[in-house]
Amino acid sequence: MKGIFMKQPRHVITAIKIWPIVCLLMLMGVTHRQPAWGAGPPGLSINLYLKPDGADGNVPLGEPIEILMVVKNETAAELITERDFDQKEFYFSLVLVYTDQFDKIQVFTLAEEELHAMMTAFYVAGRPMVQASTLPNGWAKSITIKDIRELFPILKTKPGSYILKAELPFLRFQWGFELVPIGQLGAADHPDNFSGILVSNEIPIEVSPDRGAQVDVRVISNANFTSAPISQLEVKIFKKADLPEDYSLADIFTKLDPVLAGTTNFDGQADWYSGSRCLVDDDYTIIADNNGDFGQASIARDTEAGWQIACTGLVEKEILFGPPPRRSSMIW
């Protein structure tokens, strides 16, 4: 599935003029309906919930992710909207947002599926009317998605930080009426119609590997045999399997994409950029750049004490610049 940004959908209306005589005969069967909803908010809501109740969004890689979607008329009145709106597959409005460790965003949608068909406007007494239907007061529709990984396969293979939301196109007519034999119509040109995107709440999802760890890296200077933290240094972590054998530390640091990157704070500890801080159990090389002097440390697959299920452990490493601490050579 490609990461794309959802385009603003438009309600396409094709106008057909009804002959005045036919129009007059048909209007004899009109039953007028009072305005369904005034100008302002759309009156319809869409909300997402993690299941089961109480789930916190922290999901081990390989586990299903169940979501409940609820679309509801929030007003004390009926809503007049496009024909058969309540029959639409609302889960096609889901949007998944992935943010990597460099604040780079990928957006995945189901935009290939159309939530709107072309609507035909009938000119009745010189006014464009569109086939409509009514969502009564109290109307609600719940959709359970047993595993959203079937809609967004990236969740099956890539641990990291995600946001799930829904963006549902919605058209609400200010007023409408019944026209025999066409059925219910909505006024397509009313200035108080709502035509736009309903955006749901956002659900954060953190997909952790089967076995992984958070990483704490501290950079120390030992100049003049006095240890002190070094701040404002770039630190990057690379997967060892991705490193060419003939690359120096400088080549690796400047030419390759790391799996994690950050900058040291005043305590010398790396503050990682946003995105997932969890490393999958594997071999890694950590490199810090101290004004062109590159220091390193290693993380070993399976042997670190911090490798834990669902990334609950911590791997602590230190990069030292300068000579090692002096040891006494005196013999007593």
Secondary structure as UniProt FT lines:
FT   STRAND          13..17
FT   HELIX           20..27
FT   TURN            28..29
FT   STRAND          31..32
FT   STRAND          44..51
FT   TURN            53..54
FT   STRAND          58..60
FT   TURN            61..62
FT   STRAND          66..73
FT   STRAND          79..82
FT   TURN            83..84
FT   HELIX           85..87
FT   HELIX           90..93
FT   STRAND          94..99
FT   TURN            101..102
FT   STRAND          105..109
FT   TURN            111..112
FT   STRAND          119..124
FT   TURN            125..126
FT   STRAND          127..135
FT   TURN            137..138
FT   STRAND          140..145
FT   HELIX           148..150
FT   HELIX           154..157
FT   STRAND          160..173
FT   STRAND          176..179
FT   TURN            180..182
FT   STRAND          183..187
FT   TURN            188..189
FT   TURN            191..192
FT   STRAND          194..199
FT   STRAND          203..208
FT   STRAND          211..221
FT   HELIX           223..225
FT   STRAND          228..229
FT   STRAND          234..239
FT   HELIX           240..242
FT   TURN            245..246
FT   HELIX           249..255
FT   STRAND          260..264
FT   TURN            266..267
FT   STRAND          269..272
FT   STRAND          279..280
FT   STRAND          284..290
FT   TURN            291..292
FT   STRAND          293..299
FT   TURN            301..303
FT   TURN            305..306
FT   STRAND          308..309
FT   TURN            310..311
FT   STRAND          313..321
//
